[in-house]
Amino acid sequence: MGKKPTEATISTALDRPEDRRSIARKSRVEVEFEEQAVLGALFGEFDANLVQIENRLGVYIGARGNHVIIEGGEDEVARAREVLSKMHERLLTGQELDAGAIESLIAMSTEPTLEGIMSGKPDNVPPIMIRTRRKTIVPRSIRQGDYMRQLASRDVIFALGPAGTGKTYVAVAQAVSQLITGSVQRLILSRPAVEAGERLGFLPGDMKEKVDPYLRPLYDALYDCMPPEQVDRRIASGEIEIAPIAFMRGRTLADSFIILDEAQNTTREQMKMFLTRFGQNSRMVVCGDPRQVDIPGGDRMSGLADAVERLEGVEGVGVTRFLAEDVVRHPIVGRIVEAYEGEGA
C-alpha cells in the first residue's frame, strides 16, 4: 500500500481586523498525494468528486498534479482534508468510490469517531469491514459501523430504519462472508409475501414464480456480493435458500445465517414462529422499517415492533436504529425520507 497523503503546508490567515467580528477564521491547507495512479478516480471526471465536496462543505478545492489546495472555514477545511484522505485510502485498498460513498464520508466527517470507526483504534480491534467474493464493504455511517460490529458478535440482531440505510445489504454481505469462510453451512433469506394491495392470485406462474418478485431485493444483494454462477450453484445445492416466511414453519435452522427482510409486515405469531427456528451455531438478522407496515387489516400490531419491545436488552440480542441521515443511496433519498417523516407519515 502506498503512503498516506502528507500535509505539505498548513497556513491560517485572518481577515482584516474590522471583519473578524463577522467572519470566521479562514484556513488554507495543501495536501500531497504520493500514489498518482489513483488521482483520476480520486478527483473524478472533470473533478466531479472535488466539486461534490466543495458544494457540501462550502470550501474551495484546487488540484494541480498530485497537490490539492483546500481553502475555507477552519472546521470545513479540516473536514474536507479528512474526507479526501479517506477517499484516497479507499482507492488504495481497491474499494469502490462513487457519489454515494463520498456523501457518506462527508456525513461521517461530522462525527469525532470517524477515524476510530474506520480503523478500530479506540478499542484496539481490527478495522470494520466485510469481505465478499466481489467487494469489500466498510461502514458508510457511524450506525452502520455499530451494526457491522453487532453482526459479528450477537446471536440475534434487529435492524430498524428507513429504506436505503443498508440494513439488508450489509446483513447479506456478512452472511456471504461467513458462508464462503465456512463458519456457517447455509444462508437462509426470507420475507413475508404481503400482498400490499396486489393479489398473488392474479400473478402468472406457479408458486415460486408468484413469490419471486417479493424476494428480488434479496437476489440483487446476493448477486452484488458473489459471482452469479456461484449464487445459482449454491441455490441449486441448497446452501442458499430464499423463501417466504411461511416456508420456515416447523423447521430448526442450525449452522445457518438467517435473514428476515421487511419484517415489519409479519404478525406477532409469524415473528414468534420465525425467531424460535433458531438453532445451534446460527445467527439471525431481522430487518424492517416500523413506519412502513402493510399488514392487511391495518389494526394488527407488527411482529417487528412487538419483538423489539420484548427482546431489547436480552443477552445476545442487538438492536440498531437507523435514521434518515444514515441513508447511503443517492442523497435525495435521505431528503425524501426526512420530508415524509416530518409530516408524521
Secondary structure by P-SEA (a helix, b strand, c coil): ccccccccbbbbbbccccccccccbbbbbbbbbcccccccccccccaaaaaaaaaaccbbbbbcccbbbbbccaaaaaaaaaaaaaaaaaaaacccccaaaaaaaaaacccccccccccccccccccccccccccccccccaaaaaaaaaaacccbbbbbccccccaaaaaaaaaaaaaaaccccbbbbbbcccccccccccccccccccccccaaaaaaaaaaaccaaaaaaaaaaccbbbbcccccccccccccbbbbcccccccaaaaaaaaacccccbbbbbbbccccccccccccccaaaaaaaaccccccbbbbbbccccccccaaaaaaaaaaaaacc
